[in-house]
Amino acid sequence: MPLPDSTDVFVIGGGPAGLAAAIAARRRGFDVTVADCSAPPIDKACGEGIMPNGIAAARALGIDLSLAGGVPFRGIRFREGQTSVEAAFPHGCGLGLRRTALHRLMVDCAEAAGVTLVWNARVTGLPENGAIADGCKVRARWIVGADGGHSPVRRWAGLDACHRDSRRYGSRRHYRAAAANGLMEIHWGQGCQLYITPVGASEICVVLVSRDPHLRLDDALPQFPEVARRVAAAGPSTLERGGISASRRLKAVCRGNVALVGDASGSVDVITGEGLCLLFQQAVALAGALAADDLGAYQAAHRRIGRRPEFMSRLMLLMDASGRLRDRAIRAMASRPRLFAHMLAMHVGELSPSAFAIDGLALGWQMLTL
Ligand SMILES: Cc1cc2nc3c(=O)[nH]c(=O)nc-3n(C[C@H](O)[C@H](O)[C@H](O)COP(=O)(O)OP(=O)(O)OC[C@H]3O[C@@H](n4cnc5c(N)ncnc54)[C@H](O)[C@@H]3O)c2cc1C
């Protein structure tokens, strides 16, 4: 598609956040154009696990993720050394979905909704009331920055100021192996985690996350002998791909006629598996705010949407930082799996953090008495 001279909403970045924001704005009746410097299907290092609340958030946008294939998983397993604990989601299943399949589906949904999609078009600046894409000015009433964690739009709009900004490093590879029992697995090691998502009948996605930018999957595998055995027998089906896991909360996500969405607007640690759910929810909130001509409402909704995942992210990073705490917490939950089930229910938004407070006390007591 050629770039138009003008549009109501100009979305910079055609990853999941840009496409979700475009679909939501189109459903509100806006004329919407998306420009991305790559072309579909766009791949990215990602754990490829979508929690049940993420599937529901996509459905609220009219996107049925099951149409892209993928593999449902019924819950989560934590494992450290010989100790493991697992629980099912209170309702529904999560979905393991290859990133390229997700992107293809979202492009189809955006096209069907009437969004103008322009690929291989790099945006290089934000003059007044528009953006420069491929060297030409596109006039727009609203600019949406969906250009990922390194977001140039965030910088151009003067929205870089953060309350919190820390990073870890992720590394992803697929293997031809079957998943364990329909679960997403998180294996805890010293200073790193491996998480495994089933993404095909006999394919898994393995992600390593750590604070060490040089650590690679093959270096970390000896810490996880059971996983090492499984993947050695299977063999990789893709090359290793790296990405940054930022825990970032911005002071503001909009200014003037510019609003940020997805990783451009801040993010939680990837171990939460919440990135996609967050951006689907943000997209709906943003479209509502554009329709009401009130970006302040988006700022407030963005803060509200981020609270629970940020809390879970901090909890997980505490477990990453302290081996003693992690060991006790996982053993305590293994001896009382109901506590883990409640934690998972809180994670997917089915139990409020205040309702979890009593379980939190029980967990603390169990950790002290182990
Ligand atoms: C290792 C790892 C594992 C993860 N695991 C999970 C998981 O299991 N579950 C989950 O829900 N989330 C996970 N996430 C998070 C999830 O991948 C992100 O939240 C999500 O990709 C954010 O999408 P986005 O559209 O905001 O950004 P991106 O996917 O980064 O898309 C940004 C787009 O903007 C385009 N762009 C950038 N600059 C310009 C420009 N100047 N002009 C035009 N286009 C531009 C890029 O080409 C790109 O297509 C993980 C992330 C990492 C790093």
The ligand as a Gaussian input file, in Angstrom:
#p B3LYP/6-31G(d) Opt

LIG

0 1
 C       12.658000     -13.025000      25.388000
 C       11.245000     -12.538000      25.436000
 C       10.221000     -13.414000      25.780000
 C        8.887000     -12.971000      25.841000
 N        7.915000     -13.856000      26.160000
 C        6.613000     -13.465000      26.170000
 C        5.569000     -14.401000      26.402000
 O        5.805000     -15.593000      26.574000
 N        4.286000     -13.945000      26.414000
 C        3.984000     -12.621000      26.211000
 O        2.802000     -12.253000      26.258000
 N        4.962000     -11.714000      25.971000
 C        6.257000     -12.113000      25.948000
 N        7.248000     -11.207000      25.665000
 C        6.875000      -9.786000      25.466000
 C        6.298000      -9.544000      24.074000
 O        7.113000     -10.163000      23.103000
 C        6.249000      -8.040000      23.835000
 O        5.500000      -7.442000      24.873000
 C        5.615000      -7.703000      22.487000
 O        6.403000      -8.200000      21.441000
 C        5.515000      -6.202000      22.326000
 O        4.977000      -5.930000      21.063000
 P        5.117000      -4.481000      20.426000
 O        4.262000      -4.492000      19.218000
 O        4.924000      -3.441000      21.476000
 O        6.647000      -4.361000      20.012000
 P        7.449000      -5.122000      18.854000
 O        6.965000      -6.510000      18.715000
 O        8.886000      -4.894000      19.181000
 O        7.055000      -4.338000      17.535000
 C        7.559000      -3.053000      17.254000
 C        7.460000      -2.831000      15.755000
 O        7.836000      -1.488000      15.473000
 C        8.579000      -1.485000      14.265000
 N        9.402000      -0.269000      14.256000
 C       10.369000       0.093000      15.157000
 N       10.882000       1.290000      14.834000
 C       10.221000       1.726000      13.735000
 C       10.286000       2.896000      12.921000
 N       11.151000       3.893000      13.184000
 N        9.460000       2.991000      11.838000
 C        8.568000       1.995000      11.557000
 N        8.464000       0.862000      12.284000
 C        9.270000       0.736000      13.360000
 C        9.396000      -2.780000      14.308000
 O        9.776000      -3.196000      13.000000
 C        8.398000      -3.740000      14.962000
 O        7.665000      -4.487000      14.005000
 C        8.594000     -11.606000      25.581000
 C        9.610000     -10.722000      25.224000
 C       10.931000     -11.174000      25.152000
 C       12.024000     -10.210000      24.789000

